[in-house]
Amino acid sequence: MGYRLENKPVDLSGLKELTFVPSQKAGDVYRFRNYAIRIFQNGEKVIDEDTARYLTTITTDRIILPRKLLFYKNNFAGYTMKLVSQKGSGKKIITTPKDEFIDSIEVLEDDIKELSQKKVLLNDITPQYTLYNGELYLVNPSKYSLFEANTDSIESINRFQLHQLITELISMELKKDNFTQPFIKHLKELMSLKDEDQKTSDFLYDLMADQKNIKQFIKKIG
């Protein structure tokens, strides 16, 4: 017996590798029908089958989770995920209109609330495992885990990770746009001023005030 998706045998020969994937390799990711499918590499340390199965029961918008599980000779071998559109993949966070960027963060915060209520702890949410096409997606659930703690505590940790991620994404784009290190350092210092119980979306909305996007805001404070 070869590959099967849940209980149905599937032929995975001739799959096309996705090009709109994170810059850091996260297994082998291909297009399979209307999904992305991740196939684990030999010896790769990944999510366990029970946790992956649990994640398939949770509905989120921008934090991409496993949908169906893949097996090879009855061994857990991967999973399908939502296929994120490549349209708009050239967009930058720092030039996205303020309200659109804040809205994108708010959707992620809603996803985080849902996952935290289900006791899911996010791990390894780095810039290399994100996709941005005008909407921000977290696309590598292979290190997520179940955490037996108070759901408020889990949400606090997850929101902190999101804030750090947003800070790094903005910093990386500023660097690519030839902003100097003092500009980037100042941005990081400002981002560190967020109160622990404050949402990143609310913090950025207040911080940016009447500036139309991140790039304009950084130029003004510089």
Salt bridges, closest charged atoms under 4 A:
GLU6 OE1 - ARG53 NH2 2.85
GLU17 OE2 - LYS25 NZ 2.60
ASP28 OD1 - LYS25 NZ 3.74
GLU44 OE2 - ARG38 NH2 2.28
ASP124 OD2 - LYS143 NZ 3.82
GLU135 OE2 - ARG62 NH2 3.30
GLU155 OE1 - LYS113 NZ 3.89
GLU155 OE2 - ARG159 NH1 3.72
GLU168 OE2 - LYS188 NZ 3.69
ASP177 OD1 - LYS92 NZ 3.34
ASP177 OD2 - LYS215 NZ 2.88
GLU189 OE1 - HIS186 ND1 3.80
